[in-house]
Structures are given as C-alpha cells and as structure tokens.
C-alpha cells in the first residue's frame, strides 16, 4: 500500500441475514438471504471501487461465515491482510425482518468482532497509512474492542495521521444505553479531523434540535470538519468558518442501504489522493466539490439493491 493513497478502515465485518418473507417477524420467518455487512467494509469497498487503495482491519470467526466475508472483500480487491480469523469466537451474525408498518424485528448474535485487541493489530503497518477511518457500528459497545478502538484513534492522532470518524448509531444495538453512545461518540469526535453524522445522530450526540447549533457543538468538542447527511436534500458541510448545504442529485431510491458508507468512502477516496488532506479541508470551495461528488456516489448506491454490489466505479459516476 502506498502511503499517500492508502486508507485503513477498522471495525466490524459480519453476516446480515435478511428475511425475504414479506411482512413477518423472525418467529415466523422461514427464508433468509445472506449478505456481507459492516459499515467499515462498505467504506473500504467504495474506495477500492473508485480506484483507491484500502485495507480492512477486523475480526471474524474461523468458520464458513468468516471465510465467506474474507472472500467477499478479496473479490473486490480490498486488502484483507489484517482480517483476523478467530478460533475461539464465531462470526458475528445479524438477523433482520421487516414488517409492513416499517418496524424491524432484529436479533444480533455478537461474535468475533467484539474481541479485537491491540495485539491483533499491526501498529507499524497501520501508521504507514495516510488516512485511518473509524466508522464501526459495534466497536464502541463493549471491551476489548471499545478500548482498542479509542486507543488506536488516539495513537494515530498523536502520530499525525488524518482521522475520519462516523459514530454509526444503531438503535437496536444501544437500547437503554443511549447516554453511553453519546459519551463514547464525543471521545471519537474530539480526536477526529473529519466527522460524518446523519441528522439523527447529530441531534442525539449534541442534544440540539437545530442542525447549525448541533454542528457548532461538534466543533466545540474538537471536530475539524463536520458533514451532516440529509438524505435527498444533500449534505450540510462545515469547517467551523464556513457552512453550507451541498445539494445531492435526484434519483429514484430503491434501497438506501450503505449510502452513508458510500458517501464516506467517496470522500476519503478523494482526500487520499491529496498530499495533505488537512490543507484541502481548509479550502471551502474544494471541500464543496469533494462533498458534491460524494453525494452523487451515495445517491447512486440508492438506485440498486445491496450495499457492496451497488457501488459505482469512477467511470460510472462520471457517466451518471
């Protein structure tokens, strides 16, 4: 991996089992479709699909599901040399069904991803990367992964690495622990150069109902640049000095799964091609161009079913 063009994403890699039966709960569901899941893996896939270089670091079980996940990343040319196959814990599994009223029935069987420790990481290799992205939905839930995650963020920042952070709130995972999510997210935000949140995550973390006030609160915590994704409206981007909504393109949305991850991946891909990403973020006109491209990539993902399968190539983005 080349230092100037490499991105390392640390987090969970898991199996999503989606119930294909219509309007039914998991008690009665019979048919399930297996898909590779995990936000950091989606970010990696976006970067590679656009022509960049990305490495995924995480832990799966030394079992058929773990091999399936590693093979899935290998097939899209993500560097999997830091994917750990755990002999003691099975691959993490999530089971999801959707009811007609929009409510989800969700069961989460946490496995190997929770047990990533500092001893599993090649620190020297990680510190060779230009950008480190922390966008796991599960990393902050429990130790040892929680401590590993935050400690690597701090160490990378101390060594001058560009840090990207996406708190990736999942209500099913944080029931009864929302305050813990807020406290841990603030620790990540305080370290990050680039923070991406949804409007819902912004309200939860900042405690503000106004988007601009919420963004100001994140800057106060320590974030250099904040991107708030607003769905079809685009993205509100702020450098602390300048703030503006960058519009998205109009598409007919079929499946929004992975759109936020694609947005992040497209942003990091563009930043990874710059010698000094932090300096780029000081030029608001350049920032707006970057976000406009990322909005387009995120929107294109919504036009197809599946996260990794829906990711566009550089050529497809320019032709769209």
N, C-alpha and C positions, 0 to 999 in steps of 0.2 A: 504494500500500500504506500502511495506517495504522500508525504507529509502534507503537502499543500492542497491535496484534493481528497483527503480521507475523512470519513465521518464514522464514529463508533456510537452505536445505539445500545444501551444497556437496559435490560428489562425482562418481561415475561414472554414466553413462547408457549402457546397452549393449543388445545383442540377445542373448537366450538362445535358442539353437536346441536344443529338446528332442527327442531321438529317440523317436518314438512306437512303434517296433518293440519288442516285448516280449523281455526277457532277451537283449540283444545288445550287442556293443561297437560303437565308432564305425567300426571297419574294415568291418564287415558291415552297419551300419545304412543304411537307404535313405530313410526317411521322417522328416522333421523339422518341428516346429511352432515358428513364430517368435513370441516374446513379448518385450515390453519388460522390461528388467531394470535393476537398480541400486538398492541399498538407500536412498540418499537420495531418489531419486524416489518410492519407495514411501512414505517418511515424508511427503513433500510431499502425495502423493495422499490419505493418511489425513487430514491436517489439513484439506485443502480439502473432502473428502467429509463431514467432520463439521461444516463450516460456517465454517472458519477461512480465513486468508489465508496462502499460502505461495509462495515463489519458489525455483526450482531454478537453481543455477549449476553449469555443467559444459561439457564439450566433446565434440561428436560430429563425425563426418565430414560433409563437404558432399557427401553421396551419398544414394541412396534409403533406406538404413537410418537415416541421420541424420534425414532428413525424417520417416520413419515414427515415430521416437522423439519428435521435437518435436511432431508432430501428436497422438501419444498423450497427451502431457502437456497440450497445448492443449485436447483434448476433455474433460478432467476439470477444466478451469479453473485449472490451475497456471500461475503467471506464468513464461513462458519467455523473458523479455526478456534474460536473461543466459545463455542457451544459445548457445554459440559453434559455428558450422559451420566446421570446419577444412578448408581447401583442400589441405593437404599430407598429412594422415593420415586413413585410413579409420576408420569407426565400429568400436569395439571389439566383438568377437564371442566368444561362449562356446558351445561345443558339448558337450552332456551326454547320456549314455545310462545306463540303469540296468540292472544285472544282477540275476538272481534272488536272489543272496546278499546284496544290498543294496549292493554295491560300485558306485561310479560310474566311468564312463570319461569323462574330462574333457579337452578341448582348449581353450586360451584364446588367442585371437588379439588381443593388445593393440594398440589403435589410438589414436584421437584423445584419449580421456580422460586418457591419460598426460601429455599436453603442455599442460595448463592452467598458465598462468603468471600472475604478478601483473599483467601488462599486459592480461590478458583480463578482469580483474575491475573492476567499477565500485565502487571502495572507498567513495566517498561514499554511494552507494545502499545498500551493504551495512551501513554503520554507522548507517543510518536504521532498520534492523530492530530489533525488540525482542529476538529470540532468534536465535542462529546455531547450527545443528546440523551437526556433523561426524561422519558415520556411514558413510564410504566403505569398501568392502572393498578398493579398489585404490589409494587416494590415497597410502598410505604406502609403496608398493612401490618406486618409483624417482623420481628427479628428472626434470623440474622440478616435477611435481605434488606430490611429498613436501614440498619446501621451501615451495612456495606454500601448501600446506595448513597446515603448522605455523606459518608466519609470519602468516597471516591469523588463526589462532586466538589467537596472542599479541597481535596488534594489537587484535583485538576485545575481548580481556580487559582490555587496558590502557585501552580507552575505556569500560569499564564494562558491556559487553554480557554478557547471560546466555549461557553457553556450554554446549551439550549435546554429549556425546561417546559414540560407540558404536564400539569398535575393530573389530567385524565380522570376526573371524578366519575365513579360508577356507583349509583345509589344502592344497587344490590349488594355491593361489597362493603359499604360504610354505614349500614343501618345501625343506628344507635351510637355511632362514633363520628358524627359529622365534625365535632369540635377537634377531634384528633386529626382529621383530614385537614382542617384549616390550619392548625398549628404546624403540622409537618410540611404542608404546601408553602407556608411562609418561610420556612427554613430553606427550601429549594429556591424560592423566588429571590431570597436575599443574596444568593450566590450567582444567579443567572444573568447572562448578557441578554438573551432573547427569551421572552416568556410568551407562550401561546395559551390562551384560555378561551373557552366558549363564554357567551354572555352569562349563562347559568353559573359556571364556575367562578366567574368574576364576582357575581353577587354573593355567592357563598363565602368566598375567601375574604373579600374586602368588607363584607357586611353592609355595602352600599346598594341602594336601588338605582342610582344614577350611574350610567356607564362611565362618563368622564370622571366623576368623583371616585369610582372604583379603580379606574386606571391610575389616577393620581395616588391612591393608596398603595398600589403595587409598586409604583416608582419610589414611594417613600420607604417601602420595605427594602428596596435595593435593586429592583429590575431596571436594566438599562433601556431596553426596548420592549414594549408590550403590544401584542397583537390579539385583538378580541374578534373571534369569528362570529359573524352574524347571519349565517346561512345564505339565503339568496340575496340578501342586502349587501354582502361583501364582508370586508374586514375593517375594523377601526384600528388604525396603527398609530402608536405614539412613541416618540423618542424622549418625552419629557419636555422638550422645547416646542415640538410641532405635533399636531394631532389631526387626523383626517380619516374619513371613511373612504376606502378604496373599493369601488364597486366591482361586483363579480359579473360574469356573463350569464345570460338567460339560457337555461336548459330545462328539459323535461326530466325531472328526477324520478328514477326507478328505485334506486337503493342508495341511501346516503352512507352506508357502512364504509368506514375507512376514509371518508372525505377529509376529516380533520387531520388524520395522519398524512394523507397525501399532500395537504397544504403545508404541513411542517416539513415533509421530505423535500418538496419542491423549493421551499425557502432555504433549507440547509444545503441543497444541491447548488443553488446559485451562490450562496455565501462561500461554499467550499472551493469555488473557482476563483475566489478573490484572495490575493496575498495577505490582506489584512481585513478580515471580516468586521472587526470593531470599527475601523475607519469608514468602511462602507456605510455602516449604520448611522454615521454622523451626517451623511448626505441624504436629506429627506427626499429629494427627487429620485435618487437611486433606490431608496427604500420603497417608495411607491411603485416603481417599476417592478421590483422584486415581488412585492405583495400582489400586484396585478397578475403576474404570471402564475403565482401560487394559487390565487383564487381560481384561475382558469383550470389548473390541474385538478383542484378539489372538486370543481363543478363537473368536469368530465368524468370523474370517478362515479358521480351520482347517476350517470346515464347508462351504467351497466350493473349487473348483479355480481356481488363478490368484491372483496377488498383488493387483494393482490392481482386477481385476474382482470380487474377493471382498470388497472394503472396504465396510463398512456406513455408512449415513447416521446422523445423530443420532437420527432417528425410529426407524430400525430397531433401534438399540442399546436404546432405551427400551422397545420393544415385545418384544424378545427374552426 
